[in-house]
Structures are given as C-alpha cells and as structure tokens.
C-alpha cells in the first residue's frame, strides 16, 4: 500500500465515528471550492497545496467531487519544472486521486523529481543539496509511488534518512537541526514502513511520550500540542501497529476541541479553519475510529 492509500483508507474510516463528524466536515470542504476549480487557501485564493488536502479528503469520504473542474485547475500547472518539491508532490497526488495523469506530465515529473535528489542519496526540498531531509525523502517517495515507478537506490535513501536519527530515537528534519520533531519523526517512520524497514522501538516510544492532554507536542518541551503533530504521530503509530486504545478517548476529545465552523483549526491559539487542518483531523479520527 502507498502513502496516499494508507491515508485515504484512514480518512474513509472516520465516517464510522458517532455523530457523523466527517459529513459535517465535507460541507466545509465543499464550501472552499472556488470557481476556477481550486480550493481556497487561508487568503481565499485557490492554492495547489490546499486543493490536494480538500480534494483527497472529499474523495476519501466518497463525496461528489467535480473532477473535471479540478482537473482544469491542475492543468494550469503544466510547467512542472517551475514547481518546488512540495508543490510538485501536491500536483502528482492530486492527479493520482483524480486518476488523470497524462504520459507527458508523468515524464516531466520523473525528470523534475531527480533535481531534488541530494548528494548522499536522499531527497531535499533544495535542489542538488548535499544531504537529504526527512520531509524531502517522504515527499519524494510519495511522488514516485503516485507515478507508479520505483525509486532508484533506496539503500542510499535509507542511509540518508538514518543520519537524521537522534540519540533519543526521534528524527530531525535536517542534519543542521540537532533536535527531533514529531512531524519529522512521523515522516521518517512512514518512509521506513513503506520501504519495509524495521522501526526502532525507541522511536515509537519517543513518539508516544510526546502525547499530552490528548494531543501530541511538535517537539519535546513544546508548551502545547498541535493538530499537525497529533495527526502525523497517530498515523505513524497506527501504520506501525502500535495500539492506540489508551489514547483514543483523550485524542478524540482534543481533536473535537479544535472544531471551528465545521472545519478544523491547527491549535488552540489558531482561530481559522482551513482545508489542511481539516484533512489532518479526519486522518487522526479515522485511525482512532474503532474497527
């Protein structure tokens, strides 16, 4: 199963939660669709990044999605070589969800993603970087999976990722950062899982230790949890078959506390709902839904 499939399957399970929170969220996501076929970012304008989250969530929930309208918006990004790694990943994932990737665009993407391969065999958001980053490797792997092709020399990619591992079992996003974060660690765990590599037990223990008051802190010592770190941690723990029973009720309460106008906000300090955080709420709730 691919990174995208793992996430869409989890989101689909959110429909089984009592009170149908997923149905209410779908209304919010539909309200973010603009006339040009893109979904709104925080400034109200269509944004490729937010379009990926909204369209994937709606597709996962088996909601009606105006595929042709969205595809016309995506086709406006034909100059793939002008996109950075993150936005190229969003574009490929959108096309994968719509099952509408043409051969010409696929070939351009295959060529472009190689620009982000680092000297050590990993991937970075910076072109031709010396070292890979946890997020860069995670995004690149997702692109290869969505393109339906194998990554060359995965051994070097894994070696690059392991250089980011910290003594406490966490992973930093970059070599220059000497402290692990929950999103980077979750990205590393997901990558290792997809490549069939064992997940160190102390890494899972570190992730579990970041749970406070139903949410996961972005890094050790952070004053409060956030929805991004909570969702990514829960996803990593779930795909690694770590039992979540002891966390379920508190985590669901924490996520519910971030609901805002049928969408979700990123933390208690954030007042604005958006497509990204609403997606992450669905992802976390889906993993926490009882079978």
C-alpha positions, -999 to 999 in steps of 0.1 A, spaced: 0 0 0 12 35 -8 15 65 15 -16 80 -2 -36 49 1 -28 44 38 -41 80 44 -72 78 23 -82 45 39 -78 60 73 -99 91 64 -126 68 50 -129 51 84 -137 85 100 -172 81 86 -179 54 112 -175 77 142 -207 86 161 -224 118 151 -210 117 116 -183 144 121 -170 135 86 -203 145 70 -202 179 86 -166 184 76 -174 176 40 -198 205 39 -169 228 50 -145 214 24 -171 219 -4 -175 255 6 -138 261 0 -141 252 -38 -135 283 -60 -149 289 -95 -115 281 -111 -115 245 -97 -90 251 -70 -97 251 -32 -91 281 -11 -60 287 10 -61 310 40 -63 341 19 -93 328 0 -75 323 -33 -71 289 -50 -40 271 -38 -25 239 -51 -14 228 -16 -48 232 -1 -65 217 -31 -47 185 -25 -59 182 10 -95 191 2 -99 170 -29 -83 140 -13 -105 142 18 -137 145 -2 -126 117 -25 -118 95 5 -152 103 21 -169 92 -12 -184 127 -16 -193 141 -50 -162 158 -64 -162 179 -96 -132 161 -111 -133 179 -145 -134 213 -128 -105 205 -105 -85 189 -134 -88 222 -154 -72 239 -124 -44 213 -121 -37 216 -158 -27 252 -153 5 239 -136 18 223 -168 53 239 -163 63 213 -137 100 224 -138 89 257 -121 74 238 -91 93 231 -59 93 196 -44 63 202 -21 40 216 -48 51 190 -73 41 164 -47 7 181 -43 2 181 -81 11 145 -85 -11 134 -56 -40 154 -70 -36 137 -104 -34 103 -86 -66 110 -67 -83 120 -99 -67 92 -119 -60 116 -147 -22 118 -151 -12 120 -188 20 105 -201 36 138 -210 31 152 -175 43 120 -160 76 121 -179 81 157 -169 76 148 -132 100 118 -135 127 142 -147 119 170 -122 119 149 -91 155 139 -98 166 176 -93 158 172 -56 180 141 -51 208 150 -27 244 140 -30 240 115 -2 212 97 -20 183 112 -1 160 139 -12 157 175 -1 134 204 -8 165 222 -20 178 213 -55 211 194 -56 215 196 -18 244 178 -1 221 160 24 185 147 24 158 158 48 131 137 64 103 157 48 121 157 14 125 120 14 89 114 25 75 137 -3 98 123 -30 88 87 -21 51 97 -23 57 112 -58 74 80 -70 45 60 -57 19 82 -73 38 80 -106 38 42 -102 76 39 -106 103 25 -83 129 47 -66 164 40 -76 189 31 -49 166 31 -19 196 19 3 212 53 -1 179 70 7 175 50 39 211 58 49 204 95 43 173 93 65 192 75 93 217 103 95 188 124 109 182 100 138 188 115 173 201 97 204 166 97 220 151 78 190 135 108 173 143 122 139 153 158 130 142 171 96 177 183 86 212 175 97 218 211 108 189 206 134 200 187 164 166 181 179 139 157 168 103 168 160 71 148 158 63 156 121 99 147 110 98 115 131 64 106 117 77 112 81 107 90 88 86 62 103 62 63 74 91 62 49 107 33 67 74 15 68 68 19 31 102 6 23 98 -24 45 124 -14 70 121 -21 108 110 7 130 132 11 161 113 6 193 128 37 210 115 58 181 79 46 188 85 51 225 96 87 219 66 94 197 42 81 224 59 102 250 50 134 232 13 129 239 -1 155 264 -37 162 272 -49 142 242 -27 159 216 9 154 205 35 182 210 55 191 179 88 186 198 99 177 233 93 206 257 68 224 234 42 242 256 11 227 239 1 201 213 -10 209 177 -32 192 152 -5 186 126 18 168 151 -11 149 166 -24 136 132 11 127 119 20 109 152 -12 89 152 -7 80 116 28 68 122 19 48 153 -11 33 136 7 20 105 33 6 128 7 -14 146 11 4 179 -21 0 199 -40 33 203 -67 22 228 -52 41 257 -51 73 237 -84 71 218 -108 89 240 -85 117 251 -72 123 215 -108 124 201 -117 150 227 -86 171 219 -94 170 181 -130 179 188 -119 209 208 -103 223 176 -135 222 155 -144 256 142 -174 263 118 -175 227 107 -138 228 98 -107 224 120 -80 248 132 -44 239 139 -42 246 176 -60 263 205 -41 295 195 -54 294 159 -87 309 151 -90 299 114 -102 267 99 -87 255 67 -86 225 43 -52 213 55 -60 210 92 -95 196 84 -77 169 64 -54 161 94 -84 160 118 -101 134 95 -68 114 92 -64 112 130 -101 105 137 -100 77 111 -71 60 128 -88 64 161 -122 50 150 -129 16 164 -129 -12 139 
